[in-house]
């Protein structure tokens, strides 16, 4: 029953798929054809690609892109998936036709559960509710003034990370000692920071670990339940144990998060009853408790708040920690880049070097090369090679092909950021491509990671109406932590490694196939 490769299951699903498509009128003629792609037979579609896609979607899509061009179609379920790998077509879709491409497809069953029936920001339908939720997040949590209020939390998390790295680096044989669990340290640090922003700054290490373990259980096992999305009327029966297991995972997640939501509500009520004069930093949960759905005239329930909190924690943890590992891997691989970055930090810090101070957030504005390193890391190694799928609100013809309302639209972020028509030597790691001038005249070239009215050259945070609302926060976190990691430690290759392997592997994000295990040596001023 649980063997997804069984021939009879594929036959049953294929016949069912064909019947559903016919019943819904999706198999139809149109004046413009769908973009080209692998052969789509009436019964089995491209089920033959399903195994390859699930195993390595990036490589599968890259090979199909090479064969069929900048826009192509895959159909491995009831609806066609259209992929766009060309930056000009991406700009035409996401910028020139921003509103038409701003919607999301109807969620598959598993995503429906984790999004509270698409009542979140990532998967939510484009409309008044989505705009209210996004506006609440961007104006009350991610606004520059609000971000600044979490500076104390960032400093605490930085100190924790530096102390853990220093302890791990201590060895009786300093020449061979390496940090073997670097990505774990990065993930935990980013998660701590997001938890404090989400629930307030009163949680201890045990509580944070409890929330983190709950989130990662769902995140890392989510792909196991993809089979439930293939003709769910059938697969929920065939794989009933797996469906029950998935629902239990979601229930466990709510069991962990909801008490913290309730505790925050109680603390807020107590503060208000006392006049609300004590020092208080607004958390994401606080804003969600206040929010009212205008059309329904009601507050969010705890399940919906749980969904939005989970989304907030996941969106800013793995993506940022993955980007951080890729950037540090390149600084290890290219010591000359690391040295140039250190010199820039040293110039900004000046006499404060003797005071053993951190690189402060206000210092970052005077470090154009640092920002160039971050931008190059995001261009060369975007944590997400695909943004969440879009849906058009009306049939559109793009590059001569039909983009229908009944399909989904995906953008190949990595391919767009490595386009040789936009970047010289796109596979090289060259922060200098973002820099203009030398010495005191150095300035950062204006490359907008959000995409501009003129063109898209890279889109690590997506583009258009559905761009990641946390892109400014992510840039701040990357700049702040990279600067302080380089300021406090010298990052070197392990003694027994000839070079840093930049091979990729897909998990929740696109991570290093062989995780970075560097040698780190405290800078001279940090030794005492």
Secondary structure per residue as TSV (DSSP state, phi and psi in degrees):
chain	resnum	aa	ss	phi	psi
A	1	X	-	360.0	-37.2
A	2	X	-	-89.9	4.8
A	3	X	-	-91.3	103.5
A	4	X	T	-70.4	-14.7
A	5	X	T	-88.3	-1.0
A	6	X	-	-60.2	133.1
A	7	X	H	-60.6	-41.4
A	8	X	H	-66.7	-31.4
A	9	X	H	-66.8	-43.4
A	10	X	H	-62.5	-40.1
A	11	X	H	-63.9	-46.0
A	12	X	H	-61.7	-46.0
A	13	X	H	-63.1	-39.8
A	14	X	H	-66.1	-45.4
A	15	X	H	-63.0	-43.9
A	16	X	H	-61.5	-41.1
A	17	X	H	-59.4	-46.0
A	18	X	H	-62.3	-43.1
A	19	X	H	-62.7	-43.9
A	20	X	H	-63.5	-44.6
A	21	X	H	-60.9	-43.4
A	22	X	H	-64.8	-42.9
A	23	X	H	-64.1	-33.8
A	24	X	H	-89.9	-3.0
A	25	X	T	73.9	21.9
A	26	X	-	-80.5	-29.6
A	27	X	S	-81.9	103.8
A	28	X	-	-153.4	165.5
A	29	X	-	-95.0	150.3
A	30	X	-	-145.1	152.0
A	31	X	S	-62.4	-30.4
A	32	X	S	-110.3	139.8
A	33	X	-	-80.4	159.8
A	34	X	B	-64.9	156.0
A	35	X	-	-56.2	152.7
A	36	X	-	-65.4	164.0
A	37	X	-	178.1	-178.4
A	38	X	S	-56.1	151.1
A	39	X	-	-51.9	128.4
A	40	X	-	-110.5	98.1
A	41	X	B	-77.8	150.9
A	42	X	T	-55.2	-35.6
A	43	X	T	-94.8	-47.6
A	44	X	T	-104.4	-1.3
A	45	X	B	51.6	-129.1
A	46	X	T	-116.6	42.5
A	47	X	G	-60.2	-24.5
A	48	X	G	-64.4	-22.5
A	49	X	G	-88.6	-11.1
A	50	X	H	-59.2	-44.7
A	51	X	H	-63.1	-45.2
A	52	X	H	-63.2	-41.7
A	53	X	H	-65.0	-44.6
A	54	X	H	-65.1	-32.3
A	55	X	H	-75.0	-44.6
A	56	X	-	-151.3	80.2
A	57	X	H	-62.1	-36.1
A	58	X	H	-64.3	-47.2
A	59	X	H	-66.7	-40.0
A	60	X	H	-61.4	-48.3
A	61	X	H	-67.2	-37.2
A	62	X	H	-63.0	-41.1
A	63	X	H	-66.8	-40.3
A	64	X	H	-68.6	-37.8
A	65	X	H	-60.3	-43.4
A	66	X	H	-62.3	-31.9
A	67	X	H	-85.4	-39.4
A	68	X	H	-108.0	-7.5
A	69	X	-	102.5	-165.7
A	70	X	S	-74.1	-16.7
A	71	X	E	-140.4	127.2
A	72	X	E	-149.2	167.9
A	73	X	E	-120.8	136.2
A	74	X	E	-121.8	142.2
A	75	X	-	-135.0	103.2
A	76	X	S	-118.0	11.4
A	77	X	S	-150.1	-149.2
A	78	X	S	-80.2	-14.6
A	79	X	S	-132.9	150.3
A	80	X	-	-74.6	141.5
A	81	X	E	-105.6	120.6
A	82	X	E	-102.1	130.1
A	83	X	E	-112.3	134.9
A	84	X	E	-118.9	121.8
A	85	X	-	-117.3	9.5
A	86	X	-	-111.8	130.9
A	87	X	H	-68.1	-30.1
A	88	X	H	-72.7	-40.3
A	89	X	H	-67.7	-36.5
A	90	X	H	-62.6	-41.6
A	91	X	H	-65.4	-42.4
A	92	X	I	-60.5	-39.3
A	93	X	I	-76.3	-55.7
A	94	X	I	-84.4	-23.7
A	95	X	I	-106.6	-53.4
A	96	X	I	-71.7	-31.4
A	97	X	T	-120.8	45.8
A	98	X	T	-56.9	-45.4
A	99	X	T	-68.9	-40.9
A	100	X	T	-62.4	-36.0
A	101	X	T	-95.2	11.8
A	102	X	-	-88.2	-7.2
A	103	X	B	-86.1	170.9
A	104	X	-	-115.1	149.6
A	105	X	-	-66.7	160.6
A	106	X	-	-60.6	129.9
A	107	X	-	-67.8	145.2
A	108	X	-	-71.8	161.3
A	109	X	H	-51.4	-44.7
A	110	X	H	-68.4	-39.4
A	111	X	H	-70.7	-27.4
A	112	X	H	-63.4	-38.9
A	113	X	H	-67.6	-48.7
A	114	X	H	-76.1	-12.5
A	115	X	T	-106.1	12.1
A	116	X	T	51.3	52.7
A	117	X	T	61.5	43.0
A	118	X	T	63.7	34.7
A	119	X	-	-102.3	48.0
A	120	X	S	-132.4	-169.5
A	121	X	S	-92.2	-39.7
A	122	X	S	-67.9	-49.3
A	123	X	S	-102.2	-4.9
A	124	X	-	-62.9	144.9
A	125	X	-	-65.3	145.2
A	126	X	S	-69.1	118.7
A	127	X	S	171.9	-170.0
A	128	X	H	-58.1	-42.0
A	129	X	H	-65.2	-46.6
A	130	X	H	-60.6	-43.4
A	131	X	H	-62.9	-38.7
A	132	X	H	-64.2	-46.3
A	133	X	H	-63.9	-42.6
A	134	X	H	-68.8	-42.6
A	135	X	H	-62.0	-39.1
A	136	X	H	-59.8	-44.9
A	137	X	H	-66.7	-47.2
A	138	X	H	-72.6	-33.3
A	139	X	H	-89.9	-30.0
A	140	X	H	-104.6	-15.4
A	141	X	T	-124.3	-42.7
A	142	X	S	-99.6	4.2
A	143	X	S	-66.7	143.6
A	144	X	H	-49.8	-38.8
A	145	X	H	-67.8	-35.8
A	146	X	H	-71.4	-43.1
A	147	X	H	-57.1	-39.5
A	148	X	H	-62.5	-31.7
A	149	X	H	-68.4	-14.6
A	150	X	T	-96.5	12.6
A	151	X	H	-59.2	-38.4
A	152	X	H	-62.0	-40.8
A	153	X	H	-63.9	-40.6
A	154	X	H	-62.5	-41.3
A	155	X	H	-64.4	-41.9
A	156	X	H	-63.0	-43.3
A	157	X	H	-67.9	-38.9
A	158	X	H	-61.0	-46.8
A	159	X	H	-59.9	-42.1
A	160	X	H	-61.0	-45.4
A	161	X	H	-64.7	-45.6
A	162	X	H	-62.9	-40.4
A	163	X	H	-64.6	-41.0
A	164	X	H	-68.3	-39.8
A	165	X	H	-65.1	-39.7
A	166	X	H	-64.7	-42.5
A	167	X	H	-63.4	-42.7
A	168	X	H	-68.1	-27.4
A	169	X	H	-81.3	-16.2
A	170	X	-	-72.2	129.7
A	171	X	-	-155.4	157.3
A	172	X	S	-70.4	-18.5
A	173	X	-	-124.2	80.3
A	174	X	T	-56.4	-28.7
A	175	X	T	-69.7	-19.9
A	176	X	T	-117.2	-7.0
A	177	X	-	-67.6	134.9
A	178	X	-	-133.0	159.8
A	179	X	-	-89.8	105.5
A	180	X	T	-84.5	-19.5
A	181	X	T	-121.4	42.9
A	182	X	H	-58.1	-46.7
A	183	X	H	-63.2	-33.1
A	184	X	H	-63.1	-41.4
A	185	X	H	-62.9	-44.4
A	186	X	H	-62.8	-45.6
A	187	X	H	-62.4	-43.7
A	188	X	H	-66.0	-39.9
A	189	X	H	-62.7	-47.0
A	190	X	H	-65.3	-37.4
A	191	X	H	-66.2	-43.2
A	192	X	H	-55.8	-44.4
A	193	X	H	-63.6	-44.7
A	194	X	H	-69.1	-36.3
A	195	X	H	-62.7	-43.1
A	196	X	H	-64.4	-37.8
A	197	X	H	-70.0	-32.4
A	198	X	H	-79.5	-46.4
A	199	X	H	-112.1	-3.2
A	200	X	-	103.5	172.2
A	201	X	S	-101.7	29.6
A	202	X	-	-110.6	9.2
A	203	X	-	-86.0	143.0
A	204	X	-	-95.8	177.8
A	205	X	H	-60.2	-41.3
A	206	X	H	-62.8	-42.9
A	207	X	H	-65.6	-41.4
A	208	X	H	-63.5	-42.4
A	209	X	H	-62.2	-38.5
A	210	X	H	-62.0	-45.4
A	211	X	H	-66.6	-42.2
A	212	X	H	-61.7	-45.1
A	213	X	H	-63.7	-38.6
A	214	X	H	-63.7	-44.1
A	215	X	H	-65.7	-41.7
A	216	X	H	-72.6	-31.1
A	217	X	H	-59.3	-45.3
A	218	X	H	-68.8	-44.8
A	219	X	H	-63.3	-48.0
A	220	X	H	-79.0	-18.9
A	221	X	H	-102.8	-0.7
A	222	X	G	-60.2	-38.9
A	223	X	G	-64.4	-22.8
A	224	X	G	-61.0	-23.6
A	225	X	G	-101.6	9.5
A	226	X	G	-60.5	-31.9
A	227	X	G	-60.7	-25.2
A	228	X	G	-70.1	-13.3
A	229	X	G	-90.7	-7.3
A	230	X	S	-88.3	107.7
A	231	X	T	45.4	70.6
A	232	X	H	-56.3	-27.9
A	233	X	H	-59.6	-30.0
A	234	X	H	-94.4	-47.3
A	235	X	H	-68.4	-28.5
A	236	X	H	-64.5	-25.6
A	237	X	H	-85.8	-47.3
A	238	X	H	-62.7	-37.7
A	239	X	T	-117.7	48.1
A	240	X	H	-62.0	-32.7
A	241	X	H	-67.0	-38.8
A	242	X	H	-69.4	-38.5
A	243	X	H	-63.5	-42.7
A	244	X	H	-62.9	-39.0
A	245	X	H	-63.4	-41.5
A	246	X	H	-64.9	-44.6
A	247	X	H	-61.9	-34.6
A	248	X	H	-67.8	-37.7
A	249	X	H	-58.6	-45.6
A	250	X	H	-64.3	-41.1
A	251	X	H	-62.3	-41.3
A	252	X	H	-62.5	-38.6
A	253	X	H	-62.3	-44.6
A	254	X	H	-66.0	-36.6
A	255	X	H	-60.6	-35.2
A	256	X	H	-78.6	-46.9
A	257	X	H	-78.9	-38.8
A	258	X	H	-60.6	-39.0
A	259	X	H	-59.4	-34.2
A	260	X	H	-71.2	-34.4
A	261	X	H	-64.8	-45.5
A	262	X	H	-62.8	-39.6
A	263	X	H	-65.5	-38.1
A	264	X	H	-67.3	-38.7
A	265	X	H	-62.8	-43.5
A	266	X	H	-64.3	-43.0
A	267	X	H	-63.3	-38.1
A	268	X	H	-66.7	-42.0
A	269	X	H	-64.8	-39.4
A	270	X	H	-66.5	-39.7
A	271	X	H	-62.9	-43.6
A	272	X	H	-67.2	-35.3
A	273	X	H	-67.5	-22.7
A	274	X	T	-95.0	4.6
A	275	X	T	101.7	-11.1
A	276	X	S	63.5	34.9
A	277	X	-	-90.1	-20.8
A	278	X	S	-72.0	161.0
A	279	X	-	-61.5	133.0
A	280	X	-	-150.2	122.5
A	281	X	-	-100.5	124.3
A	282	X	-	-66.3	132.6
A	283	X	-	-105.4	167.4
A	284	X	H	-60.8	-41.0
A	285	X	H	-59.7	-39.9
A	286	X	H	-55.9	-44.0
A	287	X	H	-68.7	-35.0
A	288	X	H	-72.1	-34.0
A	289	X	H	-65.7	-29.5
A	290	X	H	-83.7	-19.3
A	291	X	-	-70.1	141.0
A	292	X	E	-127.5	131.2
A	293	X	E	-74.7	112.9
A	294	X	T	-63.0	-38.6
A	295	X	T	-74.7	-32.7
A	296	X	T	-96.6	-10.7
A	297	X	T	53.7	49.7
A	298	X	E	-149.4	162.4
A	299	X	E	-83.3	163.1
A	300	X	-	-68.1	141.6
A	301	X	-	-83.6	169.6
A	302	X	H	-63.9	-32.7
A	303	X	H	-64.2	-41.0
A	304	X	H	-68.4	-39.3
A	305	X	H	-65.2	-39.2
A	306	X	H	-58.0	-44.0
A	307	X	H	-61.4	-46.2
A	308	X	H	-67.8	-35.6
A	309	X	H	-67.0	-43.9
A	310	X	H	-60.9	-42.8
A	311	X	H	-60.2	-44.8
A	312	X	H	-60.9	-45.4
A	313	X	H	-67.0	-44.6
A	314	X	H	-68.6	-40.0
A	315	X	H	-64.0	-33.1
A	316	X	H	-104.0	-0.2
A	317	X	H	-96.1	-69.1
A	318	X	H	-66.2	-37.8
A	319	X	H	-62.1	-47.0
A	320	X	H	-70.1	-42.8
A	321	X	H	-67.0	-35.8
A	322	X	H	-65.1	-46.8
A	323	X	H	-60.3	-38.8
A	324	X	H	-63.3	-42.5
A	325	X	H	-65.0	-43.5
A	326	X	H	-60.9	-42.4
A	327	X	H	-65.2	-45.9
A	328	X	H	-66.2	-32.6
A	329	X	H	-61.9	-40.5
A	330	X	H	-71.9	-31.4
A	331	X	H	-69.6	-30.7
A	332	X	H	-73.0	-41.9
A	333	X	H	-67.0	-34.9
A	334	X	-	-121.1	84.2
A	335	X	H	-60.8	-26.0
A	336	X	H	-66.5	-35.7
A	337	X	H	-67.7	-41.9
A	338	X	H	-60.9	-41.5
A	339	X	H	-67.1	-40.9
A	340	X	H	-64.1	-38.8
A	341	X	H	-64.9	-42.2
A	342	X	H	-61.1	-40.0
A	343	X	H	-64.3	-39.2
A	344	X	H	-64.0	-42.9
A	345	X	H	-62.9	-42.7
A	346	X	H	-62.2	-40.5
A	347	X	H	-63.2	-40.2
A	348	X	H	-71.5	-39.5
A	349	X	H	-70.8	-35.8
A	350	X	G	57.6	-131.8
A	351	X	G	-68.4	-14.6
A	352	X	G	-67.6	-13.6
A	353	X	G	-57.8	-38.1
A	354	X	G	-69.8	-21.9
A	355	X	G	-87.0	0.8
A	356	X	T	57.6	38.9
A	357	X	-	-82.9	159.0
A	358	X	-	-76.2	161.7
A	359	X	-	-77.7	115.9
A	360	X	-	-85.2	162.9
A	361	X	G	-62.0	-35.6
A	362	X	G	-69.4	-21.0
A	363	X	G	-71.1	-27.6
A	364	X	G	-61.7	-29.6
A	365	X	G	-65.4	-19.5
A	366	X	G	-100.5	19.0
A	367	X	-	-125.9	76.8
A	368	X	H	-65.3	-33.3
A	369	X	H	-69.4	-35.6
A	370	X	H	-57.6	-49.1
A	371	X	H	-62.4	-36.1
A	372	X	H	-63.5	-39.2
A	373	X	H	-62.7	-43.2
A	374	X	H	-64.5	-46.4
A	375	X	H	-61.6	-41.2
A	376	X	H	-67.4	-35.6
A	377	X	H	-63.0	-42.2
A	378	X	H	-71.4	-32.9
A	379	X	H	-70.2	-49.2
A	380	X	H	-76.4	-33.4
A	381	X	S	-133.1	64.6
A	382	X	-	-62.2	131.4
A	383	X	S	-59.0	-34.3
A	384	X	-	-112.6	119.3
A	385	X	S	-82.0	-14.9
A	386	X	B	-131.5	136.5
A	387	X	-	-83.1	169.0
A	388	X	-	-60.5	143.0
A	389	X	-	-63.5	144.0
A	390	X	B	-100.7	166.9
A	391	X	B	-139.5	138.8
A	392	X	-	-84.8	145.3
A	393	X	S	-85.2	-9.7
A	394	X	S	-151.5	152.8
A	395	X	-	-57.8	134.0
A	396	X	E	-128.5	143.2
A	397	X	E	-102.9	119.9
A	398	X	E	-124.7	119.9
A	399	X	T	58.9	29.6
A	400	X	T	87.9	0.4
A	401	X	E	-116.2	151.9
A	402	X	E	-78.5	130.2
A	403	X	E	-111.4	102.3
A	404	X	-	-89.2	157.7
A	405	X	T	-66.4	-23.4
A	406	X	T	-86.8	2.4
A	407	X	S	-110.3	-177.5
A	408	X	E	-119.2	155.2
A	409	X	E	-122.7	126.8
A	410	X	E	-120.3	144.6
A	411	X	E	-116.9	130.5
A	412	X	B	-86.2	91.3
A	413	X	H	-59.1	-46.4
A	414	X	H	-64.7	-43.0
A	415	X	H	-64.1	-39.7
A	416	X	H	-65.6	-40.8
A	417	X	H	-75.1	-9.4
A	418	X	T	-115.9	23.8
A	419	X	-	-72.3	120.0
A	420	X	T	-66.6	-15.2
A	421	X	T	-77.5	-15.9
A	422	X	T	-106.4	-27.9
A	423	X	S	-132.3	132.5
A	424	X	T	-76.2	133.8
A	425	X	T	47.4	65.2
A	426	X	T	-62.7	-24.0
A	427	X	T	-87.7	-5.1
A	428	X	S	-83.9	153.2
A	429	X	-	-99.2	100.6
A	430	X	-	-133.7	88.3
A	431	X	G	-57.6	-26.3
A	432	X	G	-59.3	-20.8
A	433	X	G	-65.4	-17.9
A	434	X	G	-98.2	3.6
A	435	X	E	-113.6	141.6
A	436	X	E	-124.5	126.4
A	437	X	S	90.3	177.2
A	438	X	-	-138.2	165.5
A	439	X	G	58.1	-134.0
A	440	X	G	-70.8	-16.9
A	441	X	G	-90.3	3.7
A	442	X	-	-64.4	139.2
A	443	X	E	-147.6	155.7
A	444	X	E	-82.9	128.1
A	445	X	-	-66.1	141.2
A	446	X	-	-79.7	90.3
A	447	X	-	-113.8	109.2
A	448	X	-	-84.3	113.1
A	449	X	T	-67.6	-11.6
A	450	X	T	-86.8	-4.8
A	451	X	-	75.9	146.0
A	452	X	-	-114.3	179.4
A	453	X	S	-67.6	-20.9
A	454	X	S	-89.7	-44.2
A	455	X	-	-163.8	166.7
A	456	X	-	-113.7	123.7
A	457	X	S	-111.1	-24.0
A	458	X	-	-159.8	149.4
A	459	X	-	-146.4	59.6
A	460	X	T	-63.1	-20.6
A	461	X	T	-109.0	15.7
A	462	X	-	81.6	-166.6
A	463	X	-	-160.7	163.7
A	464	X	G	78.5	-154.4
A	465	X	G	-64.6	-27.4
A	466	X	G	-102.3	21.5
A	467	X	S	-58.2	147.6
A	468	X	-	-55.5	122.5
A	469	X	T	-67.1	-17.0
A	470	X	T	-98.6	21.4
A	471	X	H	-64.9	-35.6
A	472	X	H	-67.8	-39.4
A	473	X	H	-64.8	-41.5
A	474	X	H	-62.3	-42.7
A	475	X	H	-62.8	-42.5
A	476	X	H	-61.2	-47.7
A	477	X	H	-60.5	-43.7
A	478	X	H	-64.7	-46.5
A	479	X	H	-62.9	-45.3
A	480	X	H	-64.1	-45.4
A	481	X	H	-77.2	-39.6
A	482	X	H	-61.8	-45.7
A	483	X	H	-58.3	-45.7
A	484	X	H	-75.6	-30.3
A	485	X	H	-66.1	-41.3
A	486	X	H	-73.1	-35.6
A	487	X	H	-67.2	-33.0
A	488	X	H	-93.9	-26.9
A	489	X	E	-135.8	149.0
A	490	X	E	-90.6	129.5
A	491	X	E	-104.4	119.2
A	492	X	E	-127.1	161.2
A	493	X	-	-70.7	150.5
A	494	X	-	-59.3	149.9
A	495	X	T	-61.0	-31.8
A	496	X	T	-97.4	13.8
A	497	X	-	-114.8	126.7
A	498	X	S	-73.1	-38.8
A	499	X	S	-156.2	163.1
A	500	X	-	-83.8	126.0
A	501	X	-	-84.9	119.5
A	502	X	-	-100.8	24.1
A	503	X	-	-65.8	150.8
A	504	X	E	-108.5	155.9
A	505	X	E	-147.2	136.6
A	506	X	E	-89.1	124.9
A	507	X	S	-121.1	-125.1
A	508	X	S	-70.1	-39.6
A	509	X	S	-115.3	175.4
A	510	X	E	-88.5	106.6
A	511	X	E	-106.0	173.9
A	512	X	E	-70.6	128.8
A	513	X	S	-60.2	-40.4
A	514	X	S	-113.9	101.8
A	515	X	-	-53.3	147.6
A	516	X	-	-67.3	128.0
A	517	X	-	-128.5	76.2
A	518	X	-	-83.9	163.8
A	519	X	E	-92.7	132.2
A	520	X	E	-122.9	137.8
A	521	X	E	-124.3	122.4
A	522	X	E	-56.5	136.6
A	523	X	-	-61.6	156.3
A	524	X	G	-52.7	-45.3
A	525	X	G	-71.9	-11.9
A	526	X	G	-97.8	0.4
A	527	X	-	-75.6	-26.2
A	528	X	-	-84.2	360.0
